[in-house]
Amino acid sequence: MQTTILGRTNLTVSRMGLGAGGHSRLGRHAGLTDAQAADLVRRALDRGVNFVDTAEGYGTESIVGRALQGRDRTSVVLSTKKSTRHEQVTPSALRASLDQSLKRLRTDYIDLYNLHGVVPQDYPYLVNDIYPALQKAQQQGKIRFVGLSEMFNEDLEHTMLQQALADDLWDVLMVGFNLLNQTARANVFAQAIAQNVGIQIMFAVRKALAHPDSLRAFTDALVEKGQLDPADLAAFPDFLLAEAPSLPDAAYRFCRDEPGVHVVLSGTGNADHLDANLASFARPPLTQTTRDRLIHIFRRVNSTTGQAA
């Protein structure tokens, strides 16, 4: 497993991060027991993944905590998140939520604590009223670094993250990015590189990139919107699949090797899928010709996350 330094945190992290949310929730939505789901986390850790991302709202913190028992805590970079989207978080509510996360994760500190699903209209309040509570938790040793995740499906061009970068208060940002919607390259990554802000990627693979049959509906919709040139699609995705065994494989490698990206989150619900994802992160970069072609094809797209056409 390739590793890198997560921006100014100086944490060494695996390029693939295990995402404990998404559709699968570590297999809980597919019927795995908590014990089986914890075994899945351990399997990832045994194969070199050292970055695990969960959240208060995922219902998987306790599974991650169970999986970490008996392991060297310092060998794992643990990220979790406090929900902000559907309630106005108060400092006292954040403190209580953080303590509950620590309890479920069975640890006395969290490496990266994020405000979760932040939308542009909520950002000023969170900075003014909640950021000081995060600083206090850092002083107490409960969290090491602070971050934000965006609400990508509501903020397709990363308005909130641009505000966050202007303030330069956040150590790590969770960004929606994939080969279909590459707006983060100019809107987020360029400034994040300049400020040495850590970047973790979500949405690397969603419905459109799960299978070629799904992709066609998305590209047709983007052509209709005028965001794709039909002539550019003549050999797509065939030229990509000539270089990669699957669309998800290509999608992960495209994100992994984007300048400014540190960790790409990958969710899973079973051991075979986990092993396939691990194999993707072990493969070499896509050729520069292929990357350039993908950048050109999707250069105007800013209307999809890859989850809904």
C-alpha positions in Angstrom: 0.0 0.0 0.0 1.4 3.4 -1.0 1.6 6.0 1.7 1.9 9.8 1.8 2.0 12.6 4.3 -1.4 14.2 5.0 -0.5 17.8 4.3 0.5 19.9 7.3 -0.7 17.2 9.8 2.5 15.3 9.1 0.6 12.1 9.6 1.7 9.2 7.4 -1.5 7.8 5.7 -2.3 5.1 3.2 -3.4 6.4 -0.2 -6.6 4.3 0.2 -8.7 5.1 3.2 -11.4 2.8 4.4 -14.7 4.6 4.3 -17.2 3.4 6.9 -20.2 5.3 5.4 -21.7 5.3 2.0 -24.1 2.7 0.8 -22.5 -0.3 2.4 -21.7 1.0 5.9 -19.0 -1.7 6.2 -21.5 -4.3 5.1 -24.1 -3.5 7.7 -26.7 -2.7 5.0 -25.9 -6.1 3.4 -26.6 -8.0 6.6 -23.2 -8.3 8.2 -23.2 -8.5 11.9 -21.1 -6.0 13.9 -18.5 -8.8 14.4 -18.3 -9.5 10.7 -18.1 -5.8 9.9 -15.2 -5.4 12.4 -13.4 -8.3 10.7 -13.7 -6.4 7.4 -12.0 -3.4 9.0 -9.3 -5.7 10.4 -8.8 -7.2 7.0 -8.1 -3.7 5.5 -5.7 -2.9 8.3 -3.8 -6.1 7.9 -3.4 -5.2 4.2 -1.8 -1.9 4.8 -4.8 0.5 5.1 -4.1 2.8 8.1 -6.7 5.6 7.5 -10.3 4.9 8.6 -13.0 7.4 8.2 -16.3 7.1 10.0 -18.9 9.5 11.4 -21.4 10.0 14.2 -24.2 9.7 11.6 -23.0 6.5 9.9 -23.7 4.2 12.9 -20.3 2.5 12.4 -18.1 4.2 15.0 -18.7 1.3 17.4 -17.7 -1.2 14.7 -14.4 0.6 14.1 -13.8 0.8 17.8 -14.3 -2.9 18.1 -11.9 -3.6 15.2 -9.2 -1.5 16.8 -9.1 -3.4 20.1 -5.8 -5.2 20.6 -4.0 -3.1 18.0 -1.4 -0.4 18.4 -3.6 2.8 18.4 -0.8 4.9 17.0 -0.7 2.7 13.9 -4.1 3.9 12.8 -5.2 7.4 11.7 -8.7 7.7 12.9 -11.1 10.2 11.3 -14.7 10.8 12.4 -17.3 13.6 11.9 -19.9 15.6 13.7 -23.1 16.1 11.7 -24.1 19.8 11.0 -26.5 19.7 8.1 -29.9 19.1 9.7 -29.4 20.7 13.1 -27.7 23.8 14.5 -24.8 22.5 16.4 -24.0 24.2 19.7 -20.7 24.1 21.5 -22.2 22.0 24.3 -23.7 19.6 21.7 -20.4 19.3 20.0 -18.6 18.5 23.2 -21.2 15.8 24.1 -21.1 14.3 20.6 -17.3 14.2 20.7 -17.3 12.4 24.0 -19.8 9.9 22.7 -17.6 9.3 19.6 -14.6 8.7 21.8 -16.6 6.2 23.8 -17.9 4.3 20.8 -14.4 4.3 19.2 -12.9 3.1 22.4 -10.1 5.6 22.3 -9.0 8.7 24.2 -8.2 10.8 21.1 -9.3 11.2 17.5 -6.6 12.0 14.9 -8.9 14.0 12.7 -12.3 15.4 13.8 -14.4 16.9 11.0 -17.6 19.0 10.8 -19.7 16.9 8.5 -21.7 18.0 5.5 -21.1 21.7 5.8 -23.1 23.9 3.4 -22.1 27.5 2.5 -24.9 29.1 4.5 -23.9 27.3 7.7 -20.2 27.9 7.4 -20.0 31.4 9.1 -21.8 30.2 12.2 -19.6 27.1 12.5 -16.5 29.2 12.3 -17.6 31.8 14.7 -19.4 29.6 17.3 -18.1 26.0 16.9 -14.5 26.4 15.8 -13.5 27.7 19.3 -14.9 24.5 20.8 -12.8 22.4 18.4 -9.7 24.4 19.5 -10.6 23.7 23.2 -10.9 19.9 22.4 -7.5 20.1 20.8 -6.0 21.7 23.9 -7.6 18.9 26.0 -5.9 16.3 23.8 -9.2 14.8 22.6 -8.6 15.6 18.9 -5.3 16.2 17.1 -6.4 17.9 13.9 -9.6 19.5 12.5 -11.3 19.3 9.2 -14.5 19.8 7.2 -16.5 17.7 4.8 -18.6 19.4 2.1 -22.2 18.6 1.0 -21.1 17.8 -2.5 -24.5 17.0 -4.0 -25.7 20.5 -2.9 -22.5 22.4 -3.5 -21.2 21.1 -6.8 -18.5 23.7 -7.3 -17.2 23.7 -3.7 -18.3 27.2 -2.6 -18.0 26.3 1.1 -14.5 24.8 0.7 -13.3 27.9 -1.0 -14.5 29.9 2.0 -12.7 27.5 4.3 -9.4 27.8 2.3 -9.7 31.6 2.5 -9.8 31.3 6.3 -7.0 28.7 6.4 -8.3 27.3 9.8 -8.7 23.7 8.7 -6.0 21.0 8.5 -7.8 18.6 6.2 -10.8 18.9 3.8 -13.0 16.1 2.5 -13.8 16.9 -1.1 -16.2 15.4 -3.7 -14.1 14.6 -6.8 -14.2 12.1 -9.6 -13.4 11.8 -13.3 -16.9 13.0 -14.2 -16.8 16.2 -12.1 -13.3 17.6 -11.8 -14.2 21.1 -10.6 -12.2 20.7 -7.4 -9.0 20.8 -9.4 -9.2 24.5 -9.9 -11.6 25.4 -7.1 -10.0 23.5 -4.2 -6.8 21.6 -4.9 -4.7 24.5 -6.3 -5.1 26.5 -3.1 -4.9 23.5 -0.8 -1.5 22.6 -2.3 -0.3 26.2 -1.7 -1.5 26.0 2.0 -0.4 22.4 2.5 -3.9 21.4 3.5 -4.6 17.6 3.6 -7.2 16.3 1.1 -9.3 13.2 1.4 -11.5 12.3 -1.6 -15.1 11.1 -1.4 -17.3 10.2 -4.4 -14.4 8.7 -6.3 -16.8 5.9 -7.4 -20.6 6.4 -7.4 -23.4 5.0 -9.5 -22.2 6.3 -12.8 -18.7 4.7 -12.4 -19.9 1.4 -10.9 -20.5 -0.1 -14.4 -20.5 0.9 -18.0 -24.2 0.5 -18.3 -24.8 3.1 -15.6 -22.3 5.5 -17.2 -24.2 5.8 -20.5 -27.2 7.4 -18.8 -25.0 10.0 -17.2 -23.1 10.9 -20.3 -26.3 11.1 -22.3 -27.7 13.6 -19.7 -24.5 15.6 -19.8 -24.5 15.8 -23.6 -28.1 17.1 -23.4 -27.0 19.8 -21.0 -24.3 20.9 -23.3 -21.5 19.9 -20.9 -20.1 17.1 -23.0 -19.2 17.1 -26.6 -20.5 13.9 -28.3 -17.4 13.8 -30.5 -15.3 13.4 -27.4 -17.2 10.3 -26.4 -16.6 8.2 -29.5 -14.1 5.9 -27.8 -15.2 6.4 -24.2 -15.0 4.4 -22.0 -13.4 1.8 -24.3 -10.0 3.5 -24.3 -10.1 3.6 -20.5 -11.1 0.0 -20.1 -8.2 -0.9 -22.4 -5.9 0.3 -19.6 -7.9 -0.7 -16.5 -9.8 -3.9 -15.6 -12.9 -2.0 -14.6 -14.4 1.5 -14.4 -14.1 1.6 -10.6 -10.4 0.6 -10.9 -9.8 3.5 -13.3 -11.8 5.9 -11.2 -9.8 5.2 -8.1 -6.5 5.5 -9.8 -7.6 8.7 -11.5 -8.3 10.3 -8.1 -5.3 8.8 -6.3 -2.8 10.4 -8.7 -4.5 13.8 -8.9 -2.0 16.4 -7.6 -3.0 17.6 -4.2 -4.9 14.5 -3.2 -3.7 12.5 -0.2 -6.3 9.9 0.7 -9.1 8.4 -1.5 -11.9 6.9 0.5 -13.2 3.5 -0.6 -16.3 1.9 1.0 -17.0 -1.8 1.0 -19.4 -4.4 2.2 -17.5 -7.7 1.7 -14.0 -9.1 1.6 -13.9 -9.7 -2.2 -14.9 -6.1 -2.9 -12.3 -4.9 -0.4 -9.6 -7.0 -2.1 -10.5 -5.7 -5.5 -10.2 -2.1 -4.3 -6.9 -2.8 -2.6 -5.7 -4.2 -6.0 -6.7 -1.0 -7.7 -4.6 1.1 -5.3 -1.6 -1.2 -6.0 -1.7 -0.7 -9.7 0.5 2.0 -11.5 -0.9 5.3 -12.6 -3.0 5.7 -15.7 -0.9 6.9 -18.6 -0.6 10.6 -19.0 -2.3 10.3 -22.3 -5.3 8.7 -20.7 -5.4 11.3 -17.9 -5.2 14.2 -20.3 -8.0 12.7 -22.4 -10.3 12.3 -19.4 -9.5 15.9 -18.3 -10.4 17.1 -21.8 -13.6 15.2 -22.1 -15.1 16.3 -18.8 -13.6 19.8 -18.7 -17.0 21.6 -18.7 -18.9 19.3 -16.4 -20.1 20.8 -13.1 -23.6 19.5 -12.8 -23.2 15.9 -11.4 -21.6 14.1 -8.5 -21.8 10.7 -10.4 -24.6 9.6 -8.1 -27.6 11.0 -9.9 -27.8 11.8 -13.6 
